[in-house]
Amino acid sequence: MTIIHESDVPEISHPGRFMRWLASEDSLIANHLSCCVIRVLPGEAVRPAHSHPQSEELIYIITGNGKVMIEGEVGEVKAGSAILFEQGKVHMLKNTGDIEMKVICFFAPATNIDNYKMFEGIEFPE
């Protein structure tokens, strides 16, 4: 049966967030997507800015609020917001609230952090 609980998946610390890969080569193995849950602490931004050269990403904010940057354009997000990061678009997410932000991230086709393209010189616009 293809059911897991996020607490059964190891949490990995990356700059600005904690990740649990729910659908990946190490957990639920899906044919066409990958999926992770991230936690972003208040005041933190997912770093560095990055893109997904071979995938698009859809994120859904479960809890918290903040801002998202896509190709230099900034928008407000909150619980219930869905955001599409088109393939190859540089993006970042920042928690501007006072509670932990929890986000689920879907990638199609499947990817992992080794396939991210990083942009170390880009900071989140203030």
N, C-alpha and C positions, 0 to 999 in steps of 0.2 A: 504494500500500500504506500502511496506517495504522500504521506503526511509527516510533517515535522513541527516542532515548536521552536520558536526562535531561541529559547533558553538552551536548547540542545546543540546550538551552533556556536562555535567559539567566537568571541568578540575580539576584533582586531583594532588596535589603536592606530589611527593615521592622523596627520596634522589637521586639527580642527574638528575631528569626528571620531566616533567609534562605529565600526561596521560589523554586521553579521550577514554573511552570504547565505540566503535561504535557498536559492536555486543557482547552482554552480556545479563545476566538475567535482566538488567535494561534498555536496549535500544533495538536494533534489536535482536530479539530472533531467533538464528539459531539453527538447529538441531545438527550440527556436528563441529562447529568451534566457536571461539571467535576472536575478532579483536580490537586492540586499535591503536591510533595514539599517538606518544610521541614526545616531544620537549626536546632536550638536548642543554643547553647553552654552548658557547665556554669554553673549559677547564674543563667541567664537565664530570664525568663518572657515568653511571647508577650503583647505589649502593644499597645494597651490591651485590657481585657476587651471582648468583643464578642459579638454574636449575628448570626444570619442570618435576617432577617425573611421571606425567600421560599424558604429552602432548609433541609434538614437536612444535617448533616455527620457522616460516619463517619471516624474517624481510626484508624490502625493503627501502633503503635510498632514500628519496624524495629530500632533500636538505642537503648540508653540506658534510663534510668529517671527517674521524677520523680513529679509530682503533677498532678492535674487538678482544676479547680474548675468546678462547674456550679451556677448559681443559689445560690452561697454554700456549697455542700456540697463537701468536699474528699475525694479518693480517691487511692490509690497506683496508679501505672502502671509497667509495665516492658516490655521487648521481648516482643512477642507479644500485648500487650493491645490490644483493640479497644474504642473508646469512641464512643458515639452522642451527639451534641449535637443534641437535638431542635430543630425549627424555632422560632426566637425565644428560645431559652434562652441566657442570658448565661454565657459560659465563658472560661476561661484554661487554659494549659498551662505548667508550669514544669519545667525540668531541674534536679533536685536531686542528680544523680550527678556523677561526675568525668570522664565522657566525653561527647562530642557526642551529642545525641539526634537521631535521624532518624525522620521521621514521614511517612506518606503520608495525604493528606486527600482524601476523596471528597465531592462535593456534588451533591445532586439536589433539585430541578432545578438546572441549571448556574448558577453565580454567579461573581463575581470580587470583588476587594477593594473596588471601588467600591460594592458592594451590602452590605458589612458595616455593621452599626449599632454604633458605638463608644461605650464607657462609660468615659471618661477618669478619673472619680472613683473607680473600683473598683480596689483593690489586691489582689494575691494574698494570701489569709489565711496568716499564719505559724503 
